[in-house]
């Protein structure tokens, strides 16, 4: 193995409209979910359509592209890296989340999925 790399590539549909947050420093961040379908047959031969959901994070100039072109249902091809976070919720419980910080974004025709 040459080197270990944190890299994720997915193709799916935007499950939400982007939520944009502007920071006082002039930076912007956008969040949206991506639904990725997996089709397979189970042990009984039944066709299964399963959707997995991923949380995406966009920063800076990618936010502008997302704001202008992405809405719920848009077909996307993304590449990014996993980012794991932990936090304490209001009840004092430790929570964990994993997001994908996007490096590359391509809006594709829904027939390319």
N, CA, C and O atoms as CSV, one atom per row, in Angstrom:
chain,resi,resn,atom,element,x,y,z
A,1,UNK,N,N,0.853,-1.161,0.000
A,1,UNK,CA,C,0.000,0.000,0.000
A,1,UNK,C,C,0.906,1.235,0.000
A,1,UNK,O,O,1.776,1.375,0.860
A,2,UNK,N,N,0.696,2.114,-0.960
A,2,UNK,CA,C,1.539,3.309,-1.082
A,2,UNK,C,C,1.384,4.247,0.106
A,2,UNK,O,O,2.360,4.615,0.759
A,3,UNK,N,N,0.143,4.624,0.371
A,3,UNK,CA,C,-0.138,5.493,1.513
A,3,UNK,C,C,-1.616,5.409,1.842
A,3,UNK,O,O,-2.438,5.056,0.997
A,4,UNK,N,N,-1.929,5.729,3.046
A,4,UNK,CA,C,-3.315,5.726,3.493
A,4,UNK,C,C,-3.893,7.106,3.190
A,4,UNK,O,O,-3.243,8.127,3.414
A,5,UNK,N,N,-5.121,7.122,2.680
A,5,UNK,CA,C,-5.744,8.394,2.313
A,5,UNK,C,C,-7.194,8.383,2.767
A,5,UNK,O,O,-7.899,7.389,2.594
A,6,UNK,N,N,-7.635,9.487,3.347
A,6,UNK,CA,C,-9.022,9.661,3.766
A,6,UNK,C,C,-9.772,10.231,2.569
A,6,UNK,O,O,-9.719,11.435,2.318
A,7,UNK,N,N,-10.467,9.378,1.834
A,7,UNK,CA,C,-11.145,9.823,0.620
A,7,UNK,C,C,-12.449,9.065,0.442
A,7,UNK,O,O,-12.510,7.851,0.638
A,8,UNK,N,N,-13.509,9.808,0.063
A,8,UNK,CA,C,-14.830,9.232,-0.149
A,8,UNK,C,C,-15.357,9.752,-1.477
A,8,UNK,O,O,-15.248,10.944,-1.767
A,9,UNK,N,N,-15.934,8.858,-2.291
A,9,UNK,CA,C,-16.605,9.249,-3.531
A,9,UNK,C,C,-18.001,8.656,-3.510
A,9,UNK,O,O,-18.179,7.463,-3.264
A,10,UNK,N,N,-18.998,9.507,-3.772
A,10,UNK,CA,C,-20.377,9.048,-3.777
A,10,UNK,C,C,-21.151,9.710,-4.910
A,10,UNK,O,O,-20.818,10.809,-5.354
A,11,UNK,N,N,-22.172,9.030,-5.358
A,11,UNK,CA,C,-23.101,9.580,-6.336
A,11,UNK,C,C,-24.503,9.341,-5.793
A,11,UNK,O,O,-24.849,8.224,-5.408
A,12,UNK,N,N,-25.309,10.406,-5.766
A,12,UNK,CA,C,-26.660,10.272,-5.237
A,12,UNK,C,C,-27.463,11.531,-5.452
A,12,UNK,O,O,-27.132,12.361,-6.299
A,13,UNK,N,N,-28.521,11.666,-4.677
A,13,UNK,CA,C,-29.442,12.799,-4.789
A,13,UNK,C,C,-29.401,13.640,-3.523
A,13,UNK,O,O,-29.327,13.110,-2.414
A,14,UNK,N,N,-29.450,14.963,-3.698
A,14,UNK,CA,C,-29.560,15.858,-2.544
A,14,UNK,C,C,-30.888,15.571,-1.857
A,14,UNK,O,O,-31.944,15.624,-2.487
A,15,UNK,N,N,-30.833,15.272,-0.581
A,15,UNK,CA,C,-32.044,14.954,0.168
A,15,UNK,C,C,-32.693,16.176,0.781
A,15,UNK,O,O,-33.835,16.117,1.237
A,16,UNK,N,N,-31.975,17.275,0.793
A,16,UNK,CA,C,-32.474,18.529,1.350
A,16,UNK,C,C,-31.957,19.687,0.514
A,16,UNK,O,O,-31.000,19.540,-0.246
A,17,UNK,N,N,-32.594,20.829,0.659
A,17,UNK,CA,C,-32.020,22.055,0.126
A,17,UNK,C,C,-30.822,22.401,1.007
A,17,UNK,O,O,-30.817,22.066,2.192
A,18,UNK,N,N,-29.811,23.063,0.452
A,18,UNK,CA,C,-28.663,23.424,1.285
A,18,UNK,C,C,-29.042,24.428,2.371
A,18,UNK,O,O,-29.865,25.319,2.156
A,19,UNK,N,N,-28.434,24.267,3.523
A,19,UNK,CA,C,-28.570,25.228,4.623
A,19,UNK,C,C,-27.234,25.954,4.705
A,19,UNK,O,O,-26.201,25.340,4.972
A,20,UNK,N,N,-27.259,27.267,4.473
A,20,UNK,CA,C,-26.029,28.064,4.423
A,20,UNK,C,C,-25.885,28.861,5.713
A,20,UNK,O,O,-26.833,29.478,6.198
A,21,UNK,N,N,-24.673,28.828,6.250
A,21,UNK,CA,C,-24.344,29.590,7.457
A,21,UNK,C,C,-23.211,30.551,7.099
A,21,UNK,O,O,-22.168,30.133,6.597
A,22,UNK,N,N,-23.424,31.834,7.358
A,22,UNK,CA,C,-22.391,32.843,7.129
A,22,UNK,C,C,-21.758,33.206,8.466
A,22,UNK,O,O,-22.458,33.469,9.444
A,23,UNK,N,N,-20.439,33.219,8.499
A,23,UNK,CA,C,-19.712,33.571,9.703
A,23,UNK,C,C,-19.270,35.024,9.614
A,23,UNK,O,O,-19.128,35.559,8.515
A,24,UNK,N,N,-19.052,35.664,10.747
A,24,UNK,CA,C,-18.653,37.062,10.788
A,24,UNK,C,C,-17.331,37.340,10.092
A,24,UNK,O,O,-17.040,38.485,9.747
A,25,UNK,N,N,-16.533,36.307,9.884
A,25,UNK,CA,C,-15.225,36.457,9.249
A,25,UNK,C,C,-15.328,36.531,7.724
A,25,UNK,O,O,-14.322,36.712,7.038
A,26,UNK,N,N,-16.545,36.390,7.200
A,26,UNK,CA,C,-16.729,36.385,5.748
A,26,UNK,C,C,-16.779,34.984,5.164
A,26,UNK,O,O,-17.097,34.812,3.988
A,27,UNK,N,N,-16.466,33.979,5.979
A,27,UNK,CA,C,-16.528,32.599,5.497
A,27,UNK,C,C,-17.969,32.107,5.513
A,27,UNK,O,O,-18.794,32.568,6.302
A,28,UNK,N,N,-18.251,31.160,4.622
A,28,UNK,CA,C,-19.565,30.525,4.563
A,28,UNK,C,C,-19.402,29.013,4.585
A,28,UNK,O,O,-18.391,28.465,4.144
A,29,UNK,N,N,-20.427,28.362,5.110
A,29,UNK,CA,C,-20.485,26.911,5.119
A,29,UNK,C,C,-21.896,26.508,4.703
A,29,UNK,O,O,-22.869,27.176,5.053
A,30,UNK,N,N,-22.000,25.414,3.956
A,30,UNK,CA,C,-23.314,24.876,3.593
A,30,UNK,C,C,-23.366,23.412,4.010
A,30,UNK,O,O,-22.367,22.695,3.957
A,31,UNK,N,N,-24.545,22.993,4.422
A,31,UNK,CA,C,-24.801,21.596,4.788
A,31,UNK,C,C,-25.966,21.092,3.947
A,31,UNK,O,O,-26.903,21.832,3.647
A,32,UNK,N,N,-25.890,19.822,3.575
A,32,UNK,CA,C,-27.041,19.142,2.991
A,32,UNK,C,C,-26.831,17.651,3.128
A,32,UNK,O,O,-25.720,17.190,3.387
A,33,UNK,N,N,-27.898,16.903,2.953
A,33,UNK,CA,C,-27.792,15.447,3.018
A,33,UNK,C,C,-27.779,14.885,1.602
A,33,UNK,O,O,-28.339,15.477,0.679
A,34,UNK,N,N,-27.136,13.741,1.448
A,34,UNK,CA,C,-27.055,13.045,0.163
A,34,UNK,C,C,-27.590,11.636,0.347
A,34,UNK,O,O,-27.111,10.893,1.204
A,35,UNK,N,N,-28.582,11.266,-0.454
A,35,UNK,CA,C,-29.130,9.919,-0.425
A,35,UNK,C,C,-28.501,9.072,-1.523
A,35,UNK,O,O,-28.507,9.447,-2.695
A,36,UNK,N,N,-27.960,7.925,-1.127
A,36,UNK,CA,C,-27.309,7.016,-2.069
A,36,UNK,C,C,-28.075,5.699,-2.047
A,36,UNK,O,O,-28.203,5.057,-1.005
A,37,UNK,N,N,-28.585,5.304,-3.225
A,37,UNK,CA,C,-29.370,4.077,-3.339
A,37,UNK,C,C,-28.470,2.881,-3.607
A,37,UNK,O,O,-27.490,2.969,-4.347
A,38,UNK,N,N,-28.824,1.766,-2.989
A,38,UNK,CA,C,-28.151,0.499,-3.244
A,38,UNK,C,C,-29.238,-0.519,-3.594
A,38,UNK,O,O,-30.194,-0.711,-2.843
A,39,UNK,N,N,-29.073,-1.153,-4.728
A,39,UNK,CA,C,-30.034,-2.163,-5.180
A,39,UNK,C,C,-29.360,-3.527,-5.117
A,39,UNK,O,O,-28.240,-3.698,-5.598
A,40,UNK,N,N,-30.053,-4.501,-4.517
A,40,UNK,CA,C,-29.520,-5.859,-4.457
A,40,UNK,C,C,-30.665,-6.831,-4.212
A,40,UNK,O,O,-31.790,-6.421,-3.925
A,41,UNK,N,N,-30.371,-8.110,-4.326
A,41,UNK,CA,C,-31.351,-9.156,-4.007
A,41,UNK,C,C,-30.931,-9.808,-2.706
A,41,UNK,O,O,-29.760,-10.128,-2.502
A,42,UNK,N,N,-31.916,-10.002,-1.821
A,42,UNK,CA,C,-31.620,-10.649,-0.547
A,42,UNK,C,C,-31.564,-12.159,-0.719
A,42,UNK,O,O,-31.672,-12.661,-1.838
A,43,UNK,N,N,-31.397,-12.882,0.371
A,43,UNK,CA,C,-31.242,-14.341,0.308
A,43,UNK,C,C,-32.495,-15.043,-0.202
A,43,UNK,O,O,-32.426,-16.198,-0.623
A,44,UNK,N,N,-33.647,-14.357,-0.169
A,44,UNK,CA,C,-34.896,-14.928,-0.692
A,44,UNK,C,C,-35.123,-14.561,-2.156
A,44,UNK,O,O,-36.127,-14.954,-2.751
A,45,UNK,N,N,-34.185,-13.802,-2.736
A,45,UNK,CA,C,-34.316,-13.403,-4.125
A,45,UNK,C,C,-35.166,-12.163,-4.334
A,45,UNK,O,O,-35.468,-11.803,-5.472
A,46,UNK,N,N,-35.555,-11.504,-3.246
A,46,UNK,CA,C,-36.369,-10.296,-3.349
A,46,UNK,C,C,-35.486,-9.092,-3.671
A,46,UNK,O,O,-34.391,-8.947,-3.128
A,47,UNK,N,N,-35.975,-8.240,-4.553
A,47,UNK,CA,C,-35.245,-7.025,-4.900
A,47,UNK,C,C,-35.364,-6.015,-3.761
A,47,UNK,O,O,-36.464,-5.720,-3.293
A,48,UNK,N,N,-34.231,-5.494,-3.326
A,48,UNK,CA,C,-34.175,-4.542,-2.224
A,48,UNK,C,C,-33.594,-3.226,-2.746
A,48,UNK,O,O,-32.567,-3.211,-3.424
A,49,UNK,N,N,-34.265,-2.131,-2.419
A,49,UNK,CA,C,-33.779,-0.784,-2.718
A,49,UNK,C,C,-33.564,-0.105,-1.378
A,49,UNK,O,O,-34.521,0.286,-0.709
A,50,UNK,N,N,-32.306,0.031,-0.991
A,50,UNK,CA,C,-31.967,0.603,0.305
A,50,UNK,C,C,-31.277,1.950,0.098
A,50,UNK,O,O,-30.406,2.073,-0.763
A,51,UNK,N,N,-31.656,2.947,0.871
A,51,UNK,CA,C,-31.038,4.266,0.779
A,51,UNK,C,C,-30.240,4.541,2.042
A,51,UNK,O,O,-30.727,4.364,3.158
A,52,UNK,N,N,-29.001,4.979,1.840
A,52,UNK,CA,C,-28.167,5.427,2.947
A,52,UNK,C,C,-28.016,6.940,2.833
A,52,UNK,O,O,-27.920,7.481,1.731
A,53,UNK,N,N,-27.996,7.615,3.972
A,53,UNK,CA,C,-27.922,9.075,4.008
A,53,UNK,C,C,-26.581,9.527,4.566
A,53,UNK,O,O,-26.087,8.986,5.556
A,54,UNK,N,N,-26.001,10.530,3.911
A,54,UNK,CA,C,-24.711,11.075,4.308
A,54,UNK,C,C,-24.836,12.585,4.468
A,54,UNK,O,O,-25.507,13.248,3.678
A,55,UNK,N,N,-24.187,13.121,5.492
A,55,UNK,CA,C,-24.183,14.565,5.735
A,55,UNK,C,C,-22.975,15.178,5.039
A,55,UNK,O,O,-21.840,14.755,5.260
A,56,UNK,N,N,-23.227,16.185,4.189
A,56,UNK,CA,C,-22.166,16.840,3.434
A,56,UNK,C,C,-21.932,18.241,3.965
A,56,UNK,O,O,-22.868,18.922,4.382
A,57,UNK,N,N,-20.662,18.671,3.947
A,57,UNK,CA,C,-20.260,20.008,4.354
A,57,UNK,C,C,-19.487,20.650,3.202
A,57,UNK,O,O,-18.570,20.046,2.645
A,58,UNK,N,N,-19.867,21.875,2.854
A,58,UNK,CA,C,-19.191,22.638,1.813
A,58,UNK,C,C,-18.641,23.913,2.431
A,58,UNK,O,O,-19.284,24.511,3.294
A,59,UNK,N,N,-17.449,24.337,1.996
A,59,UNK,CA,C,-16.835,25.556,2.502
A,59,UNK,C,C,-16.521,26.519,1.369
A,59,UNK,O,O,-16.299,26.106,0.231
A,60,UNK,N,N,-16.507,27.795,1.691
A,60,UNK,CA,C,-16.029,28.899,0.869
A,60,UNK,C,C,-16.618,28.935,-0.537
A,60,UNK,O,O,-17.837,29.026,-0.676
A,61,UNK,N,N,-15.791,28.869,-1.589
A,61,UNK,CA,C,-16.310,29.057,-2.951
A,61,UNK,C,C,-17.272,27.956,-3.376
A,61,UNK,O,O,-18.099,28.187,-4.258
A,62,UNK,N,N,-17.198,26.778,-2.788
A,62,UNK,CA,C,-18.140,25.706,-3.122
A,62,UNK,C,C,-19.549,26.029,-2.605
A,62,UNK,O,O,-20.544,25.559,-3.155
A,63,UNK,N,N,-19.615,26.831,-1.549
A,63,UNK,CA,C,-20.905,27.233,-0.988
A,63,UNK,C,C,-21.697,28.023,-2.032
A,63,UNK,O,O,-22.897,27.806,-2.202
A,64,UNK,N,N,-21.033,28.922,-2.716
A,64,UNK,CA,C,-21.704,29.724,-3.742
A,64,UNK,C,C,-22.279,28.847,-4.847
A,64,UNK,O,O,-23.405,29.068,-5.293
A,65,UNK,N,N,-21.519,27.860,-5.287
A,65,UNK,CA,C,-22.001,26.932,-6.312
A,65,UNK,C,C,-23.215,26.159,-5.809
A,65,UNK,O,O,-24.205,26.007,-6.525
A,66,UNK,N,N,-23.130,25.674,-4.576
A,66,UNK,CA,C,-24.233,24.915,-3.989
A,66,UNK,C,C,-25.480,25.788,-3.855
A,66,UNK,O,O,-26.583,25.348,-4.180
A,67,UNK,N,N,-25.309,27.021,-3.378
A,67,UNK,CA,C,-26.442,27.943,-3.220
A,67,UNK,C,C,-27.158,28.191,-4.544
A,67,UNK,O,O,-28.387,28.248,-4.591
A,68,UNK,N,N,-26.390,28.337,-5.612
A,68,UNK,CA,C,-26.947,28.699,-6.905
A,68,UNK,C,C,-27.543,27.524,-7.673
A,68,UNK,O,O,-28.461,27.721,-8.469
A,69,UNK,N,N,-27.047,26.314,-7.457
A,69,UNK,CA,C,-27.408,25.219,-8.354
A,69,UNK,C,C,-28.028,23.984,-7.710
A,69,UNK,O,O,-28.651,23.183,-8.407
A,70,UNK,N,N,-27.876,23.810,-6.406
A,70,UNK,CA,C,-28.335,22.572,-5.775
A,70,UNK,C,C,-29.624,22.824,-5.004
A,70,UNK,O,O,-29.744,23.800,-4.263
A,71,UNK,N,N,-30.578,21.932,-5.193
A,71,UNK,CA,C,-31.803,21.926,-4.403
A,71,UNK,C,C,-32.162,20.457,-4.164
A,71,UNK,O,O,-31.565,19.558,-4.758
A,72,UNK,N,N,-33.120,20.232,-3.309
A,72,UNK,CA,C,-33.544,18.864,-3.011
A,72,UNK,C,C,-33.847,18.135,-4.319
A,72,UNK,O,O,-34.590,18.643,-5.159
A,73,UNK,N,N,-33.267,16.939,-4.490
A,73,UNK,CA,C,-33.489,16.128,-5.682
A,73,UNK,C,C,-32.418,16.259,-6.743
A,73,UNK,O,O,-32.420,15.487,-7.701
A,74,UNK,N,N,-31.499,17.211,-6.611
A,74,UNK,CA,C,-30.422,17.375,-7.583
A,74,UNK,C,C,-29.483,16.179,-7.524
A,74,UNK,O,O,-29.084,15.751,-6.441
A,75,UNK,N,N,-29.124,15.633,-8.700
A,75,UNK,CA,C,-28.183,14.507,-8.767
A,75,UNK,C,C,-26.758,15.046,-8.654
A,75,UNK,O,O,-26.373,15.971,-9.370
A,76,UNK,N,N,-25.978,14.451,-7.741
A,76,UNK,CA,C,-24.623,14.927,-7.455
A,76,UNK,C,C,-23.615,13.790,-7.470
A,76,UNK,O,O,-23.928,12.648,-7.133
A,77,UNK,N,N,-22.411,14.127,-7.865
A,77,UNK,CA,C,-21.262,13.240,-7.697
A,77,UNK,C,C,-20.274,14.042,-6.863
A,77,UNK,O,O,-19.890,15.149,-7.242
A,78,UNK,N,N,-19.861,13.485,-5.727
A,78,UNK,CA,C,-18.988,14.222,-4.813
A,78,UNK,C,C,-17.731,13.436,-4.491
A,78,UNK,O,O,-17.692,12.211,-4.608
A,79,UNK,N,N,-16.717,14.161,-4.085
A,79,UNK,CA,C,-15.522,13.560,-3.521
A,79,UNK,C,C,-15.124,14.423,-2.335
A,79,UNK,O,O,-15.170,15.651,-2.402
A,80,UNK,N,N,-14.737,13.776,-1.264
A,80,UNK,CA,C,-14.358,14.516,-0.073
A,80,UNK,C,C,-13.656,13.625,0.917
A,80,UNK,O,O,-13.180,12.540,0.582
A,81,UNK,N,N,-13.599,14.108,2.158
A,81,UNK,CA,C,-12.953,13.326,3.216
A,81,UNK,C,C,-13.886,13.225,4.409
A,81,UNK,O,O,-14.686,14.125,4.661
A,82,UNK,N,N,-13.778,12.131,5.135
A,82,UNK,CA,C,-14.581,11.929,6.330
A,82,UNK,C,C,-14.060,12.790,7.465
A,82,UNK,O,O,-12.853,12.943,7.649
A,83,UNK,N,N,-14.991,13.349,8.221
A,83,UNK,CA,C,-14.652,14.148,9.393
A,83,UNK,C,C,-15.558,13.705,10.536
A,83,UNK,O,O,-16.772,13.900,10.488
A,84,UNK,N,N,-14.959,13.110,11.563
A,84,UNK,CA,C,-15.721,12.626,12.720
A,84,UNK,C,C,-15.676,13.673,13.828
A,84,UNK,O,O,-14.625,14.244,14.121
A,85,UNK,N,N,-16.830,13.914,14.435
A,85,UNK,CA,C,-16.956,14.907,15.502
A,85,UNK,C,C,-17.673,14.266,16.692
A,85,UNK,O,O,-18.430,13.307,16.537
A,86,UNK,N,N,-17.423,14.807,17.863
A,86,UNK,CA,C,-18.199,14.411,19.041
A,86,UNK,C,C,-18.603,15.682,19.785
A,86,UNK,O,O,-17.918,16.703,19.728
A,87,UNK,N,N,-19.727,15.590,20.478
A,87,UNK,CA,C,-20.222,16.730,21.242
A,87,UNK,C,C,-21.113,16.211,22.365
A,87,UNK,O,O,-21.549,15.060,22.352
A,88,UNK,N,N,-21.374,17.079,23.333
A,88,UNK,CA,C,-22.271,16.753,24.434
A,88,UNK,C,C,-23.594,17.450,24.185
A,88,UNK,O,O,-23.635,18.667,24.001
A,89,UNK,N,N,-24.685,16.680,24.177
A,89,UNK,CA,C,-26.000,17.272,23.913
A,89,UNK,C,C,-26.558,17.944,25.169
A,89,UNK,O,O,-25.908,17.963,26.214
A,90,UNK,N,N,-27.759,18.489,25.053
A,90,UNK,CA,C,-28.384,19.232,26.158
A,90,UNK,C,C,-28.597,18.389,27.400
A,90,UNK,O,O,-28.629,18.909,28.515
A,91,UNK,N,N,-28.742,17.080,27.206
A,91,UNK,CA,C,-28.965,16.174,28.334
A,91,UNK,C,C,-27.663,15.680,28.955
A,91,UNK,O,O,-27.677,14.900,29.908
A,92,UNK,N,N,-26.523,16.144,28.401
A,92,UNK,CA,C,-25.234,15.714,28.931
A,92,UNK,C,C,-24.725,14.418,28.323
A,92,UNK,O,O,-23.702,13.892,28.760
A,93,UNK,N,N,-25.423,13.895,27.319
A,93,UNK,CA,C,-24.994,12.653,26.667
A,93,UNK,C,C,-23.974,12.952,25.569
A,93,UNK,O,O,-24.084,13.943,24.847
A,94,UNK,N,N,-22.983,12.073,25.465
A,94,UNK,CA,C,-21.969,12.205,24.422
A,94,UNK,C,C,-22.551,11.718,23.094
A,94,UNK,O,O,-23.084,10.611,23.022
A,95,UNK,N,N,-22.453,12.530,22.053
A,95,UNK,CA,C,-22.961,12.189,20.723
A,95,UNK,C,C,-21.813,12.219,19.716
A,95,UNK,O,O,-20.837,12.949,19.883
A,96,UNK,N,N,-21.955,11.411,18.671
A,96,UNK,CA,C,-20.944,11.318,17.627
A,96,UNK,C,C,-21.602,11.509,16.265
A,96,UNK,O,O,-22.731,11.070,16.046
A,97,UNK,N,N,-20.900,12.156,15.365
A,97,UNK,CA,C,-21.403,12.349,14.015
A,97,UNK,C,C,-20.236,12.262,13.034
A,97,UNK,O,O,-19.103,12.616,13.360
A,98,UNK,N,N,-20.531,11.793,11.850
A,98,UNK,CA,C,-19.529,11.748,10.785
A,98,UNK,C,C,-20.094,12.495,9.593
A,98,UNK,O,O,-21.227,12.258,9.175
A,99,UNK,N,N,-19.294,13.398,9.052
A,99,UNK,CA,C,-19.696,14.201,7.904
A,99,UNK,C,C,-18.655,14.034,6.811
A,99,UNK,O,O,-17.539,13.575,7.058
A,100,UNK,N,N,-19.035,14.414,5.605
A,100,UNK,CA,C,-18.088,14.400,4.496
A,100,UNK,C,C,-17.828,15.846,4.106
A,100,UNK,O,O,-18.743,16.564,3.701
A,101,UNK,N,N,-16.575,16.267,4.231
A,101,UNK,CA,C,-16.171,17.613,3.828
A,101,UNK,C,C,-15.820,17.531,2.344
A,101,UNK,O,O,-14.919,16.787,1.955
A,102,UNK,N,N,-16.528,18.291,1.526
A,102,UNK,CA,C,-16.451,18.140,0.076
A,102,UNK,C,C,-15.271,18.894,-0.519
A,102,UNK,O,O,-15.056,20.076,-0.248
A,103,UNK,N,N,-14.509,18.167,-1.345
A,103,UNK,CA,C,-13.414,18.756,-2.123
A,103,UNK,C,C,-13.854,19.009,-3.563
A,103,UNK,O,O,-13.497,20.022,-4.164
A,104,UNK,N,N,-14.635,18.073,-4.109
A,104,UNK,CA,C,-15.060,18.156,-5.507
A,104,UNK,C,C,-16.551,17.900,-5.593
A,104,UNK,O,O,-17.086,17.028,-4.909
A,105,UNK,N,N,-17.214,18.668,-6.438
A,105,UNK,CA,C,-18.651,18.552,-6.624
A,105,UNK,C,C,-18.956,18.617,-8.106
A,105,UNK,O,O,-18.467,19.493,-8.819
A,106,UNK,N,N,-19.773,17.675,-8.562
A,106,UNK,CA,C,-20.226,17.685,-9.960
A,106,UNK,C,C,-21.733,17.472,-9.957
A,106,UNK,O,O,-22.230,16.512,-9.369
A,107,UNK,N,N,-22.446,18.356,-10.606
A,107,UNK,CA,C,-23.886,18.195,-10.776
A,107,UNK,C,C,-24.065,17.395,-12.047
A,107,UNK,O,O,-23.561,17.771,-13.106
A,108,UNK,N,N,-24.783,16.292,-11.942
A,108,UNK,CA,C,-24.893,15.371,-13.072
A,108,UNK,C,C,-26.359,15.201,-13.486
A,108,UNK,O,O,-27.278,15.584,-12.761
A,109,UNK,N,N,-26.542,14.630,-14.644
A,109,UNK,CA,C,-27.869,14.283,-15.126
A,109,UNK,C,C,-28.357,13.097,-14.312
A,109,UNK,O,O,-27.588,12.175,-14.038
A,110,UNK,N,N,-29.627,13.109,-13.922
A,110,UNK,CA,C,-30.139,12.032,-13.066
A,110,UNK,C,C,-30.044,10.667,-13.724
A,110,UNK,O,O,-30.113,9.651,-13.033
A,111,UNK,N,N,-29.888,10.614,-15.033
A,111,UNK,CA,C,-29.770,9.341,-15.740
A,111,UNK,C,C,-28.364,8.755,-15.656
A,111,UNK,O,O,-28.141,7.622,-16.081
A,112,UNK,N,N,-27.415,9.516,-15.111
A,112,UNK,CA,C,-26.050,9.014,-14.939
A,112,UNK,C,C,-25.913,8.205,-13.659
A,112,UNK,O,O,-24.865,7.605,-13.421
A,113,UNK,N,N,-26.949,8.177,-12.835
A,113,UNK,CA,C,-26.885,7.436,-11.566
A,113,UNK,C,C,-26.999,5.956,-11.788
A,113,UNK,O,O,-26.965,5.184,-10.830
